[in-house]
Amino acid sequence: MDRFEAVLFDAGDTLIRLCGSGEKLLHRAAAQLGAAPLDPAEVSAVWRGVLERSSTAEELAKGRDLSSDRHHEVWTALYETAGCERLAPGLSEALYRLTVAAESWEAFPDARPVLETLRERGLRVGIVSDTGFDLRPALDRLGLSPFVEVTVMSYEHGVCKPAVKPFLSACDRLGVAPEKTLMVGDNPLTDSGAVDAGMYVFLLPRPRRTGPRGLEHVLSLI
């Protein structure tokens, strides 16, 4: 195999993630509304409901990452169904605003060092993300943008992974052939679509609650 010339990354749960636990986000959203303190057990139950529903085939089929309007509509409806409005009126909307805010995201500790090392080794770097909102403000805030040349976000193109179009678009914009590109992600259902685009794929396991993401293994493949 010839040497890789580019590495593409998924964003959420690969390079960046929401700060803190889901329960903490719910408490923060309620505080922003001026609501009374929430019962921790009820908050935990509601967030479990969010997690259980968010990754189902039914939810994924709603096209939440195809446009910003659809993203807002689907996620706030999911929060309502999971029970947010029972905790505090308006909590679904407050939680949504919080999750799309740049300051609500953090980078995994090894994200920047790995991106910087890849660029130092002469590789082109891009991001291919299924998202219904602009991730660039968060990437800017976290200091990752200087190491990323191309960011392909599904809501800007109206198509999500595993379709080959987002992957090929990133390669085209980087000027690199798919067969010389490595895709790094965490979702076998979506990120593996890069294989159909002619790329190699490296899938990460679920992230731990704390510590590095395991991105240093990418460097061993370069």
Residue, then its C-alpha position, 0 to 999 in steps of 0.5 A: m500500500d502506498r503511503f497515506e496522503a490525507v486523514l479524514f476524521d469524524a467530529g463528535d465523539t472522535l475529536i470533540r464531545l459535549c462537556g460533562s455528562g448529559e445529566k449536567l447539561l440538563h441541570r445547566a439548561a434548567a438553571q438557564l431557565g430559572a427553574a427550581p433544582l431538578d430531582p437527580a433521579e428524574v434527570s437521570a431517567v430522562w437522559r437515559g431516554v434521550l440516549e436510548r432513542s437517539s441512536t435508534a433506526e427510527e430516529l436516524a431515519k428522520g434526517r436530523d442532520l440534513s438541515s439546520d431546521r430539521h436538526h432543531e425540529v427532530w432533537t427538540a421533539l426527541y427531548e420532549t418525548a424523553g420527558c424534558e418538559r415534565l422536568a421543566p417547561g421549555l427545557s427541551e428548547a433550552l437543552y437544544r440551545l445549550t448543545v449547539a453552543a460552541e462553549s458546550w464542546e470540549a476536545f479530547p486531550d489527544a485530538r490537537p496533538v495528533l492533528e498537529t503531528l499529522r500536519e507536521r508529517g505532511l498529511r492533509v487533514g479534513i473532517v467529515s461530520d453528520t451534523g445539523f449545525d456549524l461545528r466550526p465555531a467550536l473547532d475554532r474555540l478549541g484550537l483545532s481549526p489551524f490543523v484542519e484544511v477541509t470541513v464537510m458537514s452534512y447539513e450544508h450538503g443535504v446528505c449524510k454518511p454512509a453515502v460516499k458523497p461527503f467522503l469524496s467531496a472532502c478528498d476532492r477539496l483536499g486534492v487527494a485520491p480516496e485510496k490514499t486517504l484514511m478515514v477515522g471515526d467511531n460509528p460502524l454504520t456511518d463512517s464505514g461508508a468511506v470503504d465504498a468511497g475507496m478509502y481505508v477506515f479506522l474505527l475507534p471503540r466507545p470513548r471512556r469518560t475521561g482521558p485521551r480518545g486513543l487517537e495516537h493509534v492513528l499515527s502508527l498507521i501513517 
